[in-house]
């Protein structure tokens, strides 16, 4: 089945620790995105990549880093510089069409211990 | 992107039509209205979009006013599985697919 997978579903981080969230898609989409969602809030864009080896900051990129070495993969690292990382993280991908082509993964819930 | 305003919550009886409004008074001529929904603890799901004509698909209908300053998403026969947060987003079709989600409307379908 085609789709987007995110792992793990739940992730625990200790203070001062970097953690990496995985996102993989087999939809052959060029563009991929990372969003953050806080409880009761909408989604905010962290980073996006429209092509391999290229990515741009979104609205809340501070404390996060990404890489796009392969078309299928867009991992997000939450660094120790992110002071309030507890949130629900959603990965998405889209084709060259409009926003209606954007598909979301199931999300990773990150909790800081 | 044009700003959108949605009521924070709505209730609907199961089997009845759910009408979810969205105001987007600053929409520009080349911007589309998109609707997504997010069931609890899942990723958002695309529902429908339109420019100025009314649109219908297997999930819903979208009614856009003639002046395009507001729209209504209609779920014709709401079921319990339609309980979700519904987001109205205004975006240019060729402006990139980065989406900005506001607070949305939390629709509760009740038996």
Interface residues (C-beta under 8 A of the other chain):
Chain A: X4 X31 X33 X35 X40 X41 X42 X43 X44 X45 X48 X50 X58 X59 X88 X90 X92 X94 X98 X99 X100 X101 X102 X103 X104 X105 X106 X107 X109
Chain B: X32 X34 X41 X42 X43 X44 X45 X46 X49 X87 X89 X91 X93 X94 X96 X97 X98 X99 X100 X101 X102 X103 X104
